[in-house]
Amino acid sequence: MYNPKFDLDLKFGDEYEQGLEKLFKTKGKIEVKTERDKWIETGNIAIEIRCRGKKSGLSVTESDWWFHILTENKKVKGMICLPVEELKNIFKAMIKNGTAKKVMGGDDNESEMLLLPIKELTGLIGQVF
């Protein structure tokens, strides 16, 4: 079926494709975390903020972009990618509205993490601050 706006859609898409390509080539540092299968049953991602009593993870990253890869049986099912500052703002909003939950986990249960519901997280993107 003919779409008279296809050229506009293509131009719009190309701009973002080129922007993403530029990001990977030249723009800042990235932090990549991979979430194993647990997110499927819980609906949450876990983001570390402290380990063994010291700030870690999101609290200390010097990266510009945060990539959270969602896997199932070692296969990528999706990815959440946000500027770190946006993620921190979302994180603060979720703490404030009670949708994020602090838990201990990781090796020897020494990591303090926030469980962020994926549906809430994606619903807040672009709406915080």
N, C-alpha and C positions, 0 to 999 in steps of 0.2 A: 504494500500500500504506500502510496506517495505521501511523504511528509514535507510540506512546504517550509517547515522550520528546521529541517534536518541540518542545513548549513549553519544555523545559529547554535543548535545543540552540539554539533561537531566542534565548532570554534570554542564554545564554553568548555567542553570536555577536554579539548586539546590544551587549553590554558592550564587546567589543573594537572593534566598529565605532565606537562612541561615543568610545572611548579614542583611536583613530586620528584621528578627526575633531578631537578636542581637541588632539592633538599638532600637527596642521597649523595650528590656529588660535592656539595659545597657548604651546606647550611648546618652549622653547629654539630653538637655531639648527640648521640642517641643512647638511650638506656633500653635494653631489651630484656624482658622477663617472660618466662614461658610457664603457663598454667597447665598442669597435668589434668587428667580426667575429672578430678573432684568437682570442678566448676559445673559440670553437667548436672550432678545431683543436688548441689547446693544453690546454684544460680549466682554464686559469688566469685569474685576474684580476690586474691589476698595480696596486699601490698605491705611489704615490711617497712617499719618506721624506726625500730630499735632492735639491737641484738646485743645480748649480754650487758644490758644496761647503758649502752652507748647508742647515740643516733646512728641510723643506717638507712639504706634504701632510699625512699622518696625524701626523707628528711635531709639527706646529705648529697644527693645527686647533683652533679655539675652539668648534667646533660640538658639539652634544650628540648628534646623530644622523648616521650615515653611510649614504648611499644609493648603491649601486653598480648602475647600470642596464646590463643586458646587451642589446646590439642585434645585429641581423643585417640587412644590407641596409637600414640606417637605420630599422628597425622594432624596437620594444621586444619582447624575447622573455621578459624576466623582470627581477627586481630583488632585490637583497640589501639589507636594511635592518637596521642594528644600532646600538645605543647605542655611541658612540665608545669609551667605556671598555671595553665588552665586546669590540669589535673589537681594541683594543690588547692585551687579555689573550689573545685568540685568536692574534694576531700573535706575541706573545712565546712562546706554547706551540708554535706552528708553527716558529719559529726553533729553539727548544730541541730539538724532536723531529726536526728536519731536513727537514720537509715543505715549508718555504718556501725559496725560492731568491732570492738577491740578484742583480740584473742592472742593467746600465746601458742607458738608452734615452731616448726622447723627443727633443726638438729638439737637434741636434748631439751626441746621445748623452751629454747632461749631467745626466740625471736618474737617481738611484739609486732603484730600485724593488724591491719584493718581489713575486715571483710566488707567489700563493697558489692552490693547487689548489682548485677550487670544491667538489669532493666532500669534501675534507678540511675545508675551511672550514665547510661546512654540517653536517658530522658533529661538529664541536667546539662548535657553538653550544649553550650551556647546560651544557657539561661542563667548562669551564675555570674553575679556581680555585673 
